[in-house]
Amino acid sequence: MARTDPKKDVVIIGLGWTGSIAGIELAKEGLDILALERGADRDTVPDFQYPNVADELRYGVRYGFMQKPAKSTVTFRHAQNETALPMRHLGSFLPGDGVGGAGMHWNANTWRPQAEELRLKSYVTEEFGAGIIPEDMTIQDWGVTYEELEPYFDRFEYMLGISGQAGNVGGKIVSGGNPFEAPRAREFPMQPLQMQLAPRMFRDKAEEMGLHPFPMPAAIASESYVNEYGMQLGPCNYCGFCERYGCLNYSKASPQTCILDALKRYDNFNYRTHCEVLKVELAADGKTATGVTYFDEAAQEEVFQPADIVIMAAYSLHNTHLCLLSGIGKPYDPVKGEGVVGRNYAYQMTGGTKAFFEDIEFNPFVGSGSSAYVINDYGTNQIDFAAEGFIGGAYIHASQLNGQPIRNLPLPADVPSWGAGWKKGIKDWYGHSMGVSLHGSNMANRDCYLDLDPTYTDRHGRPLLRMTFDWKDNDTRMSQFMKEKIERVVAELNPTSFKSSYKDTGAHYDIRPYQSTHNVGGTVMGTDPATSVLNRYQQSWDVHNVFILGAGSFPQNIQYNPTGALGGLTYWTLDAIRRDYLSAPGPLV
Amino acid sequence: MSTRTFKLSRRGFMAAGMAGTALATLTRHPFAHAAVPDLADYVPVFFSEYEWNFINAATSRLIPSHGEGPGALEARVPVFIDLQLAGDFGTAADWYMAEPHDAGASPLKGFQSPLTPAEVYRQGISFFDDWCKETNDSDFVSLDDDAQDLALVALEKGDVGLPDNLRDFFGLLLQNTKEGYFSDPRYGGNHGMAAWVYIGFPGARASFLEWNDPAMDNVEYPLGPVSISGERA
């Protein structure tokens, strides 16, 4: 029997980046707020403290900070005519669970989308003609422009504390930064991180070849820093345990290091852990939400939590799942091409080349998640789509991170995977390689989408989310284009040998190897309710007191890591709620 | 404390004994490993004696003792695998194991066996050893090194007729062997951090600010590893 708790002004589903920002921005308004987090409570001490967190097996390999498929997973198939099967253990992508979400185990690469990416369909149509867009490609504009979002990107970056080199300040190109970025109002708050030999070798060669290398914008402190909430960060010590780990050094931006201690001081904010929201409850007319029903792990009972505003701040896949389970928005039907929830699911194109140098010692265990030089010369706004035969782009980077030997021990092609040859090979080659990789866009397609699985259920008896996805020629052509560019730079570095891995025409999505935790779309934003779940303020078109935050809003994937974009959008939405919605609740568009 | 004794094959004993000698020269740290029993004295918590002998033999082909650096036996990889299979990994505690299963599905869809990793090992060892007996007239443990390697190659290539439920057996064995070689010693393998010493990984040191200085380019890091418990090597 469900318990009903006293009503709150706001209930927030999930306490990662977007939920923490929503919490503190609305707490300032004096609202009575409850955040519900399905996973455990986590803080730097004790959860990320040295030395226990420096444990590759527990966190890097056994996914200690990630979602447990036993409790929450998806089913997957390549096409509609297949039966989807459950993702039984993690691999391709690693949603977090627990306080901090994926915002505590990330690499902290922090980007703004290009202005062109935010109005991609219009840009393609204006520059190249709508005729180059493949028939089944369902790209669209975001409904909000770079110029509108600039102050919110700026605020997010200063809240995180970005170390980096601006490339375009107010329209003025700054040497050493990214000359292809849209204008930003000011410099980054901190100087770039220090860089190791591998990224510097790439920088020097790229420069020599007439390209434009710049340091990865990093939400990792290069010096001491205090953000707008009074939260303090200390300079990175390049411990090498970044991606998949919580930061042991108060250097990497996370909800823990940037928001939560400040947020917990508001008496009008509370949060509960091990409380998984099962459903958003709607009023009889379906036009407003009345609150949420969640499962309280400690009490072992369902709870109805009434609220005036529901902020969905879970991982993108879970926000889509909850919409489908709750009847928020019309589910997408790929046959008819109608409906919106689950539409335009997209992923991230990755690939790269490992270069081996018998005479160079890289000390690969030194680094941070954002220790990288990057070029954006082949970015979305630099490519002639008509000439190249694809829409999209990528950044190319040489990173030094995670030099831990279980997961990261690249070996030349002629070294066997076991036996005496392997044993000799690991001695010969550990510390003697560097990678140059692409991080690229992925366009939305009519037959790549999310819906509810007809067979498999979770521990609460709810249908699992079903993912139907595969790579398309458009994106594998982009991958092959980047391969040629990367191998050209690598060859110029004159390695002993190199080994490439890129998706080629006909490649099918493989859910086993890690690729990226950049699952986007499903609850996309836009200007037309027929093709978007959310309006330009990330407000549900159908249920006006439901706001959905995160990368689910992206209509297709950008070439960049998503956190910078979704953080800016979160501040944009919170500003609209505070400015307009609280005084006059209703559709903002 | 169990009273069972599990003996390695004679070859395994010799290899592990030689490793002990090699390790003595590698580990200079002041903290002794006195509490850790020799591999030969270890009492498995998951494996039967028969399975234990197989795991010792198989892992010592995946990472042989011969040549520079520790082999799987010196690193006590079998201890690691035994403890992993007895724990949450072995029981698939974090995995989604609900029915129905389609173990023969495209590998691109990932692990689909109804069996836990522990069950895959148990049934996989039995099936593979039967195949060895049929093919070579000998169980795996009794084959010579070259024949063991050939059998493992057949297993890796999917040429031994494994049922779909067990098709991930070799992949798990190889992955877990490397995990046991390179993970922190708290998990039973990487004994004395010898695998870290061998390749030059400093373990849980986790502080390298001054190593970004271009003056340190191409300079080999001079310090040996530390473990999470504070051992040094």
Interface residues (C-beta under 8 A of the other chain):
Chain A: Y50 P51 N52 A54 D55 E56 L57 V61 R62 Y63 K68 P69 A70 T73 F76 R77 H78 T83 L85 P86 M87 R88 H89 G91 Q194 M195 Q196 L197 R200 P235 C236 N237 Y238 C239 G240 F241 L248 I360 E361 N363 F365 V366 G367 G403 Q404 P405 I406 L409 S417 W418 G419 A420 W422 K423 K424 I426 K427 Y430 G431 T455 Y456 T457 H508 Y509 D510 I511 R512
Chain B: R61 L62 I63 P64 H66 G67 E68 G69 G71 F89 A92 A93 D94 W95 Y96 M97 A98 P100 D102 A105 S106 P107 L108 K109 G110 F111 Q112 D149 L152 L174 T177 K178 E179 F182 S183 D184 R186 Y187 A195 W196 Y198 I199 G200 F201 P202 G203 A204 R205 A206 S207 F208 L209 W211 N212 D213 P214 M216 D217 N218 V219 E220 Y221 V226 I228 G230
